[in-house]
């Protein structure tokens, strides 16, 4: 049977042996749109140019939100993948409370990614 840790190991193997900086991450609200870890470590910048046309700035801000949501999305995907694998291995689906909890986690990751 696959465990959540097995799933995490498989996902880590997709990007080599390096592990991502733990979340949560946050995006700044000023240009350039920087992304920082929860403990304040710099993750990256969507654009280095401080003078951007507004439509590009909006796109960069959306990109920063998406980058900042990555740890939340990965956690939700790993949890749902473990849930699916458990169901495939045992034939027993998650109960309603677990399914609702996973759904809320996915919803929160989506909200963070799209900025709502």
PDB file as gemmi writes it, atoms N, CA and C in Angstrom:
CRYST1    1.000    1.000    1.000  90.00  90.00  90.00 P 1                      
ATOM      1  N   UNK A   1       0.842  -1.184   0.000  1.00  0.00           N  
ATOM      2  CA  UNK A   1       0.000   0.000   0.000  1.00  0.00           C  
ATOM      3  C   UNK A   1       0.887   1.249   0.000  1.00  0.00           C  
ATOM      4  N   UNK A   2       0.508   2.246  -0.739  1.00  0.00           N  
ATOM      5  CA  UNK A   2       1.250   3.503  -0.815  1.00  0.00           C  
ATOM      6  C   UNK A   2       0.830   4.415   0.328  1.00  0.00           C  
ATOM      7  N   UNK A   3       1.807   5.056   0.937  1.00  0.00           N  
ATOM      8  CA  UNK A   3       1.534   5.994   2.018  1.00  0.00           C  
ATOM      9  C   UNK A   3       1.762   7.404   1.513  1.00  0.00           C  
ATOM     10  N   UNK A   4       1.297   8.426   2.269  1.00  0.00           N  
ATOM     11  CA  UNK A   4       1.575   9.802   1.861  1.00  0.00           C  
ATOM     12  C   UNK A   4       3.063  10.065   1.692  1.00  0.00           C  
ATOM     13  N   UNK A   5       3.902   9.438   2.539  1.00  0.00           N  
ATOM     14  CA  UNK A   5       5.347   9.650   2.414  1.00  0.00           C  
ATOM     15  C   UNK A   5       5.880   9.069   1.117  1.00  0.00           C  
ATOM     16  N   UNK A   6       5.330   7.897   0.703  1.00  0.00           N  
ATOM     17  CA  UNK A   6       5.735   7.329  -0.579  1.00  0.00           C  
ATOM     18  C   UNK A   6       5.391   8.291  -1.707  1.00  0.00           C  
ATOM     19  N   UNK A   7       4.206   8.877  -1.630  1.00  0.00           N  
ATOM     20  CA  UNK A   7       3.767   9.825  -2.644  1.00  0.00           C  
ATOM     21  C   UNK A   7       4.673  11.037  -2.658  1.00  0.00           C  
ATOM     22  N   UNK A   8       5.036  11.534  -1.481  1.00  0.00           N  
ATOM     23  CA  UNK A   8       5.946  12.680  -1.400  1.00  0.00           C  
ATOM     24  C   UNK A   8       7.296  12.328  -1.989  1.00  0.00           C  
ATOM     25  N   UNK A   9       7.769  11.112  -1.734  1.00  0.00           N  
ATOM     26  CA  UNK A   9       9.048  10.697  -2.288  1.00  0.00           C  
ATOM     27  C   UNK A   9       8.992  10.667  -3.809  1.00  0.00           C  
ATOM     28  N   UNK A  10       7.888  10.153  -4.351  1.00  0.00           N  
ATOM     29  CA  UNK A  10       7.758  10.108  -5.809  1.00  0.00           C  
ATOM     30  C   UNK A  10       7.751  11.511  -6.390  1.00  0.00           C  
ATOM     31  N   UNK A  11       7.057  12.448  -5.743  1.00  0.00           N  
ATOM     32  CA  UNK A  11       6.989  13.807  -6.282  1.00  0.00           C  
ATOM     33  C   UNK A  11       8.350  14.471  -6.204  1.00  0.00           C  
ATOM     34  N   UNK A  12       9.113  14.190  -5.153  1.00  0.00           N  
ATOM     35  CA  UNK A  12      10.438  14.784  -5.030  1.00  0.00           C  
ATOM     36  C   UNK A  12      11.353  14.262  -6.129  1.00  0.00           C  
ATOM     37  N   UNK A  13      11.141  13.000  -6.553  1.00  0.00           N  
ATOM     38  CA  UNK A  13      12.018  12.432  -7.569  1.00  0.00           C  
ATOM     39  C   UNK A  13      11.810  13.098  -8.927  1.00  0.00           C  
ATOM     40  N   UNK A  14      10.685  13.769  -9.118  1.00  0.00           N  
ATOM     41  CA  UNK A  14      10.448  14.463 -10.380  1.00  0.00           C  
ATOM     42  C   UNK A  14      11.378  15.649 -10.560  1.00  0.00           C  
ATOM     43  N   UNK A  15      11.871  16.196  -9.480  1.00  0.00           N  
ATOM     44  CA  UNK A  15      12.730  17.374  -9.579  1.00  0.00           C  
ATOM     45  C   UNK A  15      14.107  17.112  -8.981  1.00  0.00           C  
ATOM     46  N   UNK A  16      14.560  15.878  -9.013  1.00  0.00           N  
ATOM     47  CA  UNK A  16      15.845  15.549  -8.439  1.00  0.00           C  
ATOM     48  C   UNK A  16      15.719  15.340  -6.947  1.00  0.00           C  
ATOM     49  N   UNK A  17      16.826  15.482  -6.233  1.00  0.00           N  
ATOM     50  CA  UNK A  17      16.811  15.197  -4.799  1.00  0.00           C  
ATOM     51  C   UNK A  17      16.479  16.422  -3.957  1.00  0.00           C  
ATOM     52  N   UNK A  18      16.437  17.581  -4.560  1.00  0.00           N  
ATOM     53  CA  UNK A  18      16.185  18.804  -3.794  1.00  0.00           C  
ATOM     54  C   UNK A  18      14.738  18.871  -3.344  1.00  0.00           C  
ATOM     55  N   UNK A  19      14.535  19.368  -2.156  1.00  0.00           N  
ATOM     56  CA  UNK A  19      13.195  19.594  -1.613  1.00  0.00           C  
ATOM     57  C   UNK A  19      12.894  21.082  -1.722  1.00  0.00           C  
ATOM     58  N   UNK A  20      11.638  21.438  -1.986  1.00  0.00           N  
ATOM     59  CA  UNK A  20      11.301  22.861  -2.053  1.00  0.00           C  
ATOM     60  C   UNK A  20      11.353  23.508  -0.678  1.00  0.00           C  
ATOM     61  N   UNK A  21      11.508  24.812  -0.656  1.00  0.00           N  
ATOM     62  CA  UNK A  21      11.444  25.570   0.587  1.00  0.00           C  
ATOM     63  C   UNK A  21      10.057  25.367   1.175  1.00  0.00           C  
ATOM     64  N   UNK A  22       9.970  25.006   2.460  1.00  0.00           N  
ATOM     65  CA  UNK A  22       8.652  24.767   3.046  1.00  0.00           C  
ATOM     66  C   UNK A  22       7.754  26.002   2.960  1.00  0.00           C  
ATOM     67  N   UNK A  23       6.459  25.752   2.783  1.00  0.00           N  
ATOM     68  CA  UNK A  23       5.475  26.825   2.762  1.00  0.00           C  
ATOM     69  C   UNK A  23       5.049  27.169   4.162  1.00  0.00           C  
ATOM     70  N   UNK A  24       4.160  28.103   4.294  1.00  0.00           N  
ATOM     71  CA  UNK A  24       3.510  28.818   3.205  1.00  0.00           C  
ATOM     72  C   UNK A  24       4.432  29.875   2.614  1.00  0.00           C  
ATOM     73  N   UNK A  25       4.175  30.219   1.362  1.00  0.00           N  
ATOM     74  CA  UNK A  25       4.877  31.299   0.700  1.00  0.00           C  
ATOM     75  C   UNK A  25       3.901  32.446   0.535  1.00  0.00           C  
ATOM     76  N   UNK A  26       4.446  33.654   0.360  1.00  0.00           N  
ATOM     77  CA  UNK A  26       3.591  34.817   0.139  1.00  0.00           C  
ATOM     78  C   UNK A  26       4.197  35.675  -0.957  1.00  0.00           C  
ATOM     79  N   UNK A  27       3.326  36.346  -1.690  1.00  0.00           N  
ATOM     80  CA  UNK A  27       3.746  37.246  -2.762  1.00  0.00           C  
ATOM     81  C   UNK A  27       3.625  38.675  -2.266  1.00  0.00           C  
ATOM     82  N   UNK A  28       4.607  39.502  -2.619  1.00  0.00           N  
ATOM     83  CA  UNK A  28       4.535  40.917  -2.264  1.00  0.00           C  
ATOM     84  C   UNK A  28       3.471  41.596  -3.117  1.00  0.00           C  
ATOM     85  N   UNK A  29       3.023  42.750  -2.682  1.00  0.00           N  
ATOM     86  CA  UNK A  29       2.010  43.502  -3.424  1.00  0.00           C  
ATOM     87  C   UNK A  29       2.601  44.692  -4.167  1.00  0.00           C  
ATOM     88  N   UNK A  30       3.918  44.743  -4.261  1.00  0.00           N  
ATOM     89  CA  UNK A  30       4.567  45.857  -4.939  1.00  0.00           C  
ATOM     90  C   UNK A  30       5.505  45.319  -6.007  1.00  0.00           C  
ATOM     91  N   UNK A  31       5.745  46.145  -7.026  1.00  0.00           N  
ATOM     92  CA  UNK A  31       6.654  45.759  -8.103  1.00  0.00           C  
ATOM     93  C   UNK A  31       8.095  45.863  -7.644  1.00  0.00           C  
ATOM     94  N   UNK A  32       8.980  44.998  -8.051  1.00  0.00           N  
ATOM     95  CA  UNK A  32       8.677  43.726  -8.685  1.00  0.00           C  
ATOM     96  C   UNK A  32       7.964  42.813  -7.691  1.00  0.00           C  
ATOM     97  N   UNK A  33       7.192  41.864  -8.172  1.00  0.00           N  
ATOM     98  CA  UNK A  33       6.395  41.012  -7.305  1.00  0.00           C  
ATOM     99  C   UNK A  33       7.258  39.863  -6.802  1.00  0.00           C  
ATOM    100  N   UNK A  34       7.813  40.053  -5.624  1.00  0.00           N  
ATOM    101  CA  UNK A  34       8.687  39.065  -5.007  1.00  0.00           C  
ATOM    102  C   UNK A  34       7.860  38.014  -4.285  1.00  0.00           C  
ATOM    103  N   UNK A  35       8.441  36.834  -4.152  1.00  0.00           N  
ATOM    104  CA  UNK A  35       7.820  35.750  -3.408  1.00  0.00           C  
ATOM    105  C   UNK A  35       8.772  35.373  -2.277  1.00  0.00           C  
ATOM    106  N   UNK A  36       8.225  35.243  -1.061  1.00  0.00           N  
ATOM    107  CA  UNK A  36       9.001  34.932   0.140  1.00  0.00           C  
ATOM    108  C   UNK A  36       8.413  33.724   0.845  1.00  0.00           C  
ATOM    109  N   UNK A  37       9.272  32.982   1.529  1.00  0.00           N  
ATOM    110  CA  UNK A  37       8.799  31.880   2.361  1.00  0.00           C  
ATOM    111  C   UNK A  37       8.174  32.448   3.625  1.00  0.00           C  
ATOM    112  N   UNK A  38       7.530  31.586   4.387  1.00  0.00           N  
ATOM    113  CA  UNK A  38       6.901  32.012   5.628  1.00  0.00           C  
ATOM    114  C   UNK A  38       7.877  32.605   6.621  1.00  0.00           C  
ATOM    115  N   UNK A  39       9.138  32.157   6.565  1.00  0.00           N  
ATOM    116  CA  UNK A  39      10.134  32.706   7.486  1.00  0.00           C  
ATOM    117  C   UNK A  39      10.929  33.854   6.869  1.00  0.00           C  
ATOM    118  N   UNK A  40      10.423  34.381   5.734  1.00  0.00           N  
ATOM    119  CA  UNK A  40      11.020  35.574   5.147  1.00  0.00           C  
ATOM    120  C   UNK A  40      12.114  35.341   4.131  1.00  0.00           C  
ATOM    121  N   UNK A  41      12.420  34.077   3.806  1.00  0.00           N  
ATOM    122  CA  UNK A  41      13.460  33.816   2.808  1.00  0.00           C  
ATOM    123  C   UNK A  41      12.943  34.160   1.409  1.00  0.00           C  
ATOM    124  N   UNK A  42      13.781  34.780   0.617  1.00  0.00           N  
ATOM    125  CA  UNK A  42      13.448  35.170  -0.751  1.00  0.00           C  
ATOM    126  C   UNK A  42      13.356  33.921  -1.623  1.00  0.00           C  
ATOM    127  N   UNK A  43      12.261  33.782  -2.372  1.00  0.00           N  
ATOM    128  CA  UNK A  43      12.076  32.654  -3.289  1.00  0.00           C  
ATOM    129  C   UNK A  43      12.360  33.084  -4.723  1.00  0.00           C  
ATOM    130  N   UNK A  44      11.802  34.213  -5.145  1.00  0.00           N  
ATOM    131  CA  UNK A  44      12.006  34.657  -6.512  1.00  0.00           C  
ATOM    132  C   UNK A  44      11.217  35.915  -6.813  1.00  0.00           C  
ATOM    133  N   UNK A  45      11.401  36.419  -8.025  1.00  0.00           N  
ATOM    134  CA  UNK A  45      10.741  37.622  -8.507  1.00  0.00           C  
ATOM    135  C   UNK A  45      10.144  37.332  -9.867  1.00  0.00           C  
ATOM    136  N   UNK A  46       8.949  37.836 -10.119  1.00  0.00           N  
ATOM    137  CA  UNK A  46       8.333  37.593 -11.419  1.00  0.00           C  
ATOM    138  C   UNK A  46       8.921  38.478 -12.501  1.00  0.00           C  
ATOM    139  N   UNK A  47       9.283  39.712 -12.182  1.00  0.00           N  
ATOM    140  CA  UNK A  47       9.938  40.616 -13.137  1.00  0.00           C  
ATOM    141  C   UNK A  47      10.866  41.531 -12.352  1.00  0.00           C  
ATOM    142  N   UNK A  48      11.986  41.867 -12.950  1.00  0.00           N  
ATOM    143  CA  UNK A  48      12.905  42.768 -12.297  1.00  0.00           C  
ATOM    144  C   UNK A  48      12.690  44.227 -12.651  1.00  0.00           C  
ATOM    145  N   UNK A  49      11.833  44.485 -13.634  1.00  0.00           N  
ATOM    146  CA  UNK A  49      11.603  45.842 -14.112  1.00  0.00           C  
ATOM    147  C   UNK A  49      10.554  46.520 -13.234  1.00  0.00           C  
ATOM    148  N   UNK A  50      10.901  47.636 -12.624  1.00  0.00           N  
ATOM    149  CA  UNK A  50       9.971  48.350 -11.752  1.00  0.00           C  
ATOM    150  C   UNK A  50       8.975  49.200 -12.529  1.00  0.00           C  
ATOM    151  N   UNK A  51       9.229  49.436 -13.810  1.00  0.00           N  
ATOM    152  CA  UNK A  51       8.330  50.280 -14.609  1.00  0.00           C  
ATOM    153  C   UNK A  51       7.730  49.398 -15.697  1.00  0.00           C  
ATOM    154  N   UNK A  52       6.585  48.823 -15.382  1.00  0.00           N  
ATOM    155  CA  UNK A  52       5.931  47.904 -16.303  1.00  0.00           C  
ATOM    156  C   UNK A  52       4.598  48.486 -16.763  1.00  0.00           C  
ATOM    157  N   UNK A  53       4.207  48.228 -18.002  1.00  0.00           N  
ATOM    158  CA  UNK A  53       2.839  48.576 -18.383  1.00  0.00           C  
ATOM    159  C   UNK A  53       1.869  47.843 -17.461  1.00  0.00           C  
ATOM    160  N   UNK A  54       0.741  48.464 -17.169  1.00  0.00           N  
ATOM    161  CA  UNK A  54      -0.183  47.912 -16.179  1.00  0.00           C  
ATOM    162  C   UNK A  54      -0.633  46.489 -16.500  1.00  0.00           C  
ATOM    163  N   UNK A  55      -0.901  46.186 -17.787  1.00  0.00           N  
ATOM    164  CA  UNK A  55      -1.367  44.828 -18.107  1.00  0.00           C  
ATOM    165  C   UNK A  55      -0.291  43.789 -17.816  1.00  0.00           C  
ATOM    166  N   UNK A  56       0.978  44.153 -18.002  1.00  0.00           N  
ATOM    167  CA  UNK A  56       2.059  43.220 -17.679  1.00  0.00           C  
ATOM    168  C   UNK A  56       2.206  43.111 -16.162  1.00  0.00           C  
ATOM    169  N   UNK A  57       2.068  44.227 -15.466  1.00  0.00           N  
ATOM    170  CA  UNK A  57       2.153  44.201 -14.010  1.00  0.00           C  
ATOM    171  C   UNK A  57       1.064  43.300 -13.433  1.00  0.00           C  
ATOM    172  N   UNK A  58      -0.153  43.363 -13.972  1.00  0.00           N  
ATOM    173  CA  UNK A  58      -1.231  42.498 -13.501  1.00  0.00           C  
ATOM    174  C   UNK A  58      -0.882  41.030 -13.723  1.00  0.00           C  
ATOM    175  N   UNK A  59      -0.313  40.731 -14.869  1.00  0.00           N  
ATOM    176  CA  UNK A  59       0.085  39.356 -15.175  1.00  0.00           C  
ATOM    177  C   UNK A  59       1.193  38.905 -14.225  1.00  0.00           C  
ATOM    178  N   UNK A  60       2.153  39.773 -13.969  1.00  0.00           N  
ATOM    179  CA  UNK A  60       3.235  39.427 -13.047  1.00  0.00           C  
ATOM    180  C   UNK A  60       2.714  39.186 -11.636  1.00  0.00           C  
ATOM    181  N   UNK A  61       1.769  39.995 -11.213  1.00  0.00           N  
ATOM    182  CA  UNK A  61       1.185  39.816  -9.880  1.00  0.00           C  
ATOM    183  C   UNK A  61       0.463  38.466  -9.812  1.00  0.00           C  
ATOM    184  N   UNK A  62      -0.266  38.122 -10.870  1.00  0.00           N  
ATOM    185  CA  UNK A  62      -0.943  36.825 -10.922  1.00  0.00           C  
ATOM    186  C   UNK A  62       0.073  35.686 -10.907  1.00  0.00           C  
ATOM    187  N   UNK A  63       1.184  35.857 -11.624  1.00  0.00           N  
ATOM    188  CA  UNK A  63       2.242  34.843 -11.615  1.00  0.00           C  
ATOM    189  C   UNK A  63       2.834  34.685 -10.217  1.00  0.00           C  
ATOM    190  N   UNK A  64       3.040  35.792  -9.523  1.00  0.00           N  
ATOM    191  CA  UNK A  64       3.587  35.737  -8.164  1.00  0.00           C  
ATOM    192  C   UNK A  64       2.629  35.000  -7.230  1.00  0.00           C  
ATOM    193  N   UNK A  65       1.322  35.265  -7.368  1.00  0.00           N  
ATOM    194  CA  UNK A  65       0.340  34.544  -6.538  1.00  0.00           C  
ATOM    195  C   UNK A  65       0.407  33.045  -6.813  1.00  0.00           C  
ATOM    196  N   UNK A  66       0.510  32.679  -8.083  1.00  0.00           N  
ATOM    197  CA  UNK A  66       0.580  31.275  -8.450  1.00  0.00           C  
ATOM    198  C   UNK A  66       1.826  30.613  -7.866  1.00  0.00           C  
ATOM    199  N   UNK A  67       2.960  31.294  -7.971  1.00  0.00           N  
ATOM    200  CA  UNK A  67       4.198  30.766  -7.399  1.00  0.00           C  
ATOM    201  C   UNK A  67       4.058  30.616  -5.888  1.00  0.00           C  
ATOM    202  N   UNK A  68       3.494  31.636  -5.240  1.00  0.00           N  
ATOM    203  CA  UNK A  68       3.342  31.597  -3.785  1.00  0.00           C  
ATOM    204  C   UNK A  68       2.404  30.490  -3.340  1.00  0.00           C  
ATOM    205  N   UNK A  69       1.455  30.099  -4.187  1.00  0.00           N  
ATOM    206  CA  UNK A  69       0.502  29.043  -3.840  1.00  0.00           C  
ATOM    207  C   UNK A  69       1.078  27.642  -4.042  1.00  0.00           C  
ATOM    208  N   UNK A  70       2.236  27.537  -4.662  1.00  0.00           N  
ATOM    209  CA  UNK A  70       2.799  26.224  -5.001  1.00  0.00           C  
ATOM    210  C   UNK A  70       2.879  25.263  -3.814  1.00  0.00           C  
ATOM    211  N   UNK A  71       3.387  25.658  -2.638  1.00  0.00           N  
ATOM    212  CA  UNK A  71       3.440  24.692  -1.536  1.00  0.00           C  
ATOM    213  C   UNK A  71       2.055  24.205  -1.104  1.00  0.00           C  
ATOM    214  N   UNK A  72       1.066  25.090  -1.117  1.00  0.00           N  
ATOM    215  CA  UNK A  72      -0.306  24.702  -0.745  1.00  0.00           C  
ATOM    216  C   UNK A  72      -0.875  23.736  -1.775  1.00  0.00           C  
ATOM    217  N   UNK A  73      -0.623  24.023  -3.051  1.00  0.00           N  
ATOM    218  CA  UNK A  73      -1.129  23.139  -4.103  1.00  0.00           C  
ATOM    219  C   UNK A  73      -0.455  21.781  -4.036  1.00  0.00           C  
ATOM    220  N   UNK A  74       0.852  21.758  -3.807  1.00  0.00           N  
ATOM    221  CA  UNK A  74       1.565  20.487  -3.700  1.00  0.00           C  
ATOM    222  C   UNK A  74       1.038  19.681  -2.519  1.00  0.00           C  
ATOM    223  N   UNK A  75       0.827  20.308  -1.378  1.00  0.00           N  
ATOM    224  CA  UNK A  75       0.311  19.600  -0.204  1.00  0.00           C  
ATOM    225  C   UNK A  75      -1.066  19.005  -0.500  1.00  0.00           C  
ATOM    226  N   UNK A  76      -1.929  19.778  -1.169  1.00  0.00           N  
ATOM    227  CA  UNK A  76      -3.266  19.284  -1.487  1.00  0.00           C  
ATOM    228  C   UNK A  76      -3.201  18.122  -2.485  1.00  0.00           C  
ATOM    229  N   UNK A  77      -2.331  18.240  -3.482  1.00  0.00           N  
ATOM    230  CA  UNK A  77      -2.185  17.162  -4.454  1.00  0.00           C  
ATOM    231  C   UNK A  77      -1.634  15.894  -3.807  1.00  0.00           C  
ATOM    232  N   UNK A  78      -0.634  16.041  -2.958  1.00  0.00           N  
ATOM    233  CA  UNK A  78      -0.070  14.874  -2.280  1.00  0.00           C  
ATOM    234  C   UNK A  78      -1.119  14.193  -1.404  1.00  0.00           C  
ATOM    235  N   UNK A  79      -1.903  14.994  -0.705  1.00  0.00           N  
ATOM    236  CA  UNK A  79      -2.941  14.432   0.156  1.00  0.00           C  
ATOM    237  C   UNK A  79      -4.008  13.717  -0.674  1.00  0.00           C  
ATOM    238  N   UNK A  80      -4.452  14.341  -1.753  1.00  0.00           N  
ATOM    239  CA  UNK A  80      -5.469  13.701  -2.587  1.00  0.00           C  
ATOM    240  C   UNK A  80      -4.907  12.469  -3.275  1.00  0.00           C  
ATOM    241  N   UNK A  81      -3.660  12.517  -3.718  1.00  0.00           N  
ATOM    242  CA  UNK A  81      -3.056  11.344  -4.356  1.00  0.00           C  
ATOM    243  C   UNK A  81      -2.977  10.185  -3.373  1.00  0.00           C  
ATOM    244  N   UNK A  82      -2.595  10.452  -2.130  1.00  0.00           N  
ATOM    245  CA  UNK A  82      -2.551   9.403  -1.106  1.00  0.00           C  
ATOM    246  C   UNK A  82      -3.960   8.854  -0.863  1.00  0.00           C  
ATOM    247  N   UNK A  83      -4.958   9.727  -0.864  1.00  0.00           N  
ATOM    248  CA  UNK A  83      -6.342   9.316  -0.688  1.00  0.00           C  
ATOM    249  C   UNK A  83      -6.779   8.393  -1.832  1.00  0.00           C  
ATOM    250  N   UNK A  84      -6.479   8.783  -3.060  1.00  0.00           N  
ATOM    251  CA  UNK A  84      -6.841   7.960  -4.216  1.00  0.00           C  
ATOM    252  C   UNK A  84      -6.111   6.626  -4.166  1.00  0.00           C  
ATOM    253  N   UNK A  85      -4.822   6.665  -3.859  1.00  0.00           N  
ATOM    254  CA  UNK A  85      -4.038   5.428  -3.823  1.00  0.00           C  
ATOM    255  C   UNK A  85      -4.559   4.480  -2.745  1.00  0.00           C  
ATOM    256  N   UNK A  86      -4.919   5.030  -1.588  1.00  0.00           N  
ATOM    257  CA  UNK A  86      -5.488   4.208  -0.511  1.00  0.00           C  
ATOM    258  C   UNK A  86      -6.765   3.529  -1.003  1.00  0.00           C  
ATOM    259  N   UNK A  87      -7.617   4.282  -1.709  1.00  0.00           N  
ATOM    260  CA  UNK A  87      -8.854   3.733  -2.252  1.00  0.00           C  
ATOM    261  C   UNK A  87      -8.557   2.628  -3.276  1.00  0.00           C  
ATOM    262  N   UNK A  88      -7.588   2.867  -4.160  1.00  0.00           N  
ATOM    263  CA  UNK A  88      -7.225   1.855  -5.151  1.00  0.00           C  
ATOM    264  C   UNK A  88      -6.657   0.602  -4.492  1.00  0.00           C  
ATOM    265  N   UNK A  89      -5.849   0.791  -3.451  1.00  0.00           N  
ATOM    266  CA  UNK A  89      -5.221  -0.341  -2.763  1.00  0.00           C  
ATOM    267  C   UNK A  89      -6.203  -1.152  -1.934  1.00  0.00           C  
ATOM    268  N   UNK A  90      -7.160  -0.473  -1.312  1.00  0.00           N  
ATOM    269  CA  UNK A  90      -8.042  -1.148  -0.352  1.00  0.00           C  
ATOM    270  C   UNK A  90      -9.484  -1.274  -0.825  1.00  0.00           C  
ATOM    271  N   UNK A  91      -9.882  -0.480  -1.812  1.00  0.00           N  
ATOM    272  CA  UNK A  91     -11.271  -0.460  -2.235  1.00  0.00           C  
ATOM    273  C   UNK A  91     -12.171   0.326  -1.300  1.00  0.00           C  
ATOM    274  N   UNK A  92     -11.563   0.968  -0.299  1.00  0.00           N  
ATOM    275  CA  UNK A  92     -12.329   1.736   0.681  1.00  0.00           C  
ATOM    276  C   UNK A  92     -12.096   3.221   0.426  1.00  0.00           C  
ATOM    277  N   UNK A  93     -13.136   3.948   0.020  1.00  0.00           N  
ATOM    278  CA  UNK A  93     -12.967   5.381  -0.215  1.00  0.00           C  
ATOM    279  C   UNK A  93     -12.878   6.145   1.106  1.00  0.00           C  
ATOM    280  N   UNK A  94     -12.407   7.350   1.011  1.00  0.00           N  
ATOM    281  CA  UNK A  94     -12.377   8.220   2.194  1.00  0.00           C  
ATOM    282  C   UNK A  94     -13.809   8.472   2.643  1.00  0.00           C  
ATOM    283  N   UNK A  95     -13.981   8.692   3.944  1.00  0.00           N  
ATOM    284  CA  UNK A  95     -15.319   9.016   4.425  1.00  0.00           C  
ATOM    285  C   UNK A  95     -15.652  10.459   4.058  1.00  0.00           C  
ATOM    286  N   UNK A  96     -16.888  10.839   4.296  1.00  0.00           N  
ATOM    287  CA  UNK A  96     -17.358  12.171   3.900  1.00  0.00           C  
ATOM    288  C   UNK A  96     -16.543  13.277   4.567  1.00  0.00           C  
ATOM    289  N   UNK A  97     -16.193  13.109   5.829  1.00  0.00           N  
ATOM    290  CA  UNK A  97     -15.437  14.153   6.538  1.00  0.00           C  
ATOM    291  C   UNK A  97     -14.046  14.343   5.929  1.00  0.00           C  
ATOM    292  N   UNK A  98     -13.375  13.238   5.609  1.00  0.00           N  
ATOM    293  CA  UNK A  98     -12.048  13.333   4.994  1.00  0.00           C  
ATOM    294  C   UNK A  98     -12.142  13.950   3.602  1.00  0.00           C  
ATOM    295  N   UNK A  99     -13.131  13.524   2.821  1.00  0.00           N  
ATOM    296  CA  UNK A  99     -13.310  14.084   1.481  1.00  0.00           C  
ATOM    297  C   UNK A  99     -13.591  15.582   1.556  1.00  0.00           C  
ATOM    298  N   UNK A 100     -14.414  15.991   2.502  1.00  0.00           N  
ATOM    299  CA  UNK A 100     -14.719  17.417   2.669  1.00  0.00           C  
ATOM    300  C   UNK A 100     -13.470  18.188   3.078  1.00  0.00           C  
ATOM    301  N   UNK A 101     -12.674  17.616   3.967  1.00  0.00           N  
ATOM    302  CA  UNK A 101     -11.441  18.268   4.410  1.00  0.00           C  
ATOM    303  C   UNK A 101     -10.456  18.434   3.253  1.00  0.00           C  
ATOM    304  N   UNK A 102     -10.310  17.401   2.441  1.00  0.00           N  
ATOM    305  CA  UNK A 102      -9.426  17.486   1.272  1.00  0.00           C  
ATOM    306  C   UNK A 102      -9.951  18.534   0.295  1.00  0.00           C  
ATOM    307  N   UNK A 103     -11.252  18.553   0.082  1.00  0.00           N  
ATOM    308  CA  UNK A 103     -11.856  19.533  -0.821  1.00  0.00           C  
ATOM    309  C   UNK A 103     -11.602  20.957  -0.334  1.00  0.00           C  
ATOM    310  N   UNK A 104     -11.734  21.194   0.967  1.00  0.00           N  
ATOM    311  CA  UNK A 104     -11.447  22.528   1.521  1.00  0.00           C  
ATOM    312  C   UNK A 104      -9.985  22.899   1.313  1.00  0.00           C  
ATOM    313  N   UNK A 105      -9.082  21.940   1.501  1.00  0.00           N  
ATOM    314  CA  UNK A 105      -7.661  22.208   1.301  1.00  0.00           C  
ATOM    315  C   UNK A 105      -7.394  22.581  -0.156  1.00  0.00           C  
ATOM    316  N   UNK A 106      -8.001  21.878  -1.088  1.00  0.00           N  
ATOM    317  CA  UNK A 106      -7.846  22.191  -2.508  1.00  0.00           C  
ATOM    318  C   UNK A 106      -8.425  23.568  -2.804  1.00  0.00           C  
ATOM    319  N   UNK A 107      -9.615  23.862  -2.269  1.00  0.00           N  
ATOM    320  CA  UNK A 107     -10.232  25.178  -2.477  1.00  0.00           C  
ATOM    321  C   UNK A 107      -9.333  26.305  -1.970  1.00  0.00           C  
ATOM    322  N   UNK A 108      -8.732  26.126  -0.806  1.00  0.00           N  
ATOM    323  CA  UNK A 108      -7.842  27.159  -0.260  1.00  0.00           C  
ATOM    324  C   UNK A 108      -6.626  27.365  -1.151  1.00  0.00           C  
ATOM    325  N   UNK A 109      -6.062  26.287  -1.682  1.00  0.00           N  
ATOM    326  CA  UNK A 109      -4.910  26.415  -2.580  1.00  0.00           C  
ATOM    327  C   UNK A 109      -5.305  27.164  -3.847  1.00  0.00           C  
ATOM    328  N   UNK A 110      -6.476  26.862  -4.385  1.00  0.00           N  
ATOM    329  CA  UNK A 110      -6.951  27.548  -5.589  1.00  0.00           C  
ATOM    330  C   UNK A 110      -7.172  29.031  -5.295  1.00  0.00           C  
ATOM    331  N   UNK A 111      -7.805  29.336  -4.171  1.00  0.00           N  
ATOM    332  CA  UNK A 111      -8.042  30.737  -3.804  1.00  0.00           C  
ATOM    333  C   UNK A 111      -6.726  31.499  -3.684  1.00  0.00           C  
ATOM    334  N   UNK A 112      -5.731  30.875  -3.089  1.00  0.00           N  
ATOM    335  CA  UNK A 112      -4.441  31.542  -2.950  1.00  0.00           C  
ATOM    336  C   UNK A 112      -3.821  31.774  -4.326  1.00  0.00           C  
ATOM    337  N   UNK A 113      -3.948  30.799  -5.211  1.00  0.00           N  
ATOM    338  CA  UNK A 113      -3.354  30.912  -6.541  1.00  0.00           C  
ATOM    339  C   UNK A 113      -4.010  31.983  -7.396  1.00  0.00           C  
ATOM    340  N   UNK A 114      -5.334  32.129  -7.269  1.00  0.00           N  
ATOM    341  CA  UNK A 114      -6.022  33.104  -8.119  1.00  0.00           C  
ATOM    342  C   UNK A 114      -6.301  34.415  -7.420  1.00  0.00           C  
ATOM    343  N   UNK A 115      -5.972  34.489  -6.125  1.00  0.00           N  
ATOM    344  CA  UNK A 115      -6.073  35.765  -5.420  1.00  0.00           C  
ATOM    345  C   UNK A 115      -7.469  36.163  -4.990  1.00  0.00           C  
ATOM    346  N   UNK A 116      -8.272  35.182  -4.600  1.00  0.00           N  
ATOM    347  CA  UNK A 116      -9.613  35.526  -4.104  1.00  0.00           C  
ATOM    348  C   UNK A 116      -9.716  35.269  -2.620  1.00  0.00           C  
TER     349      UNK A 116                                                      
END                                                                             
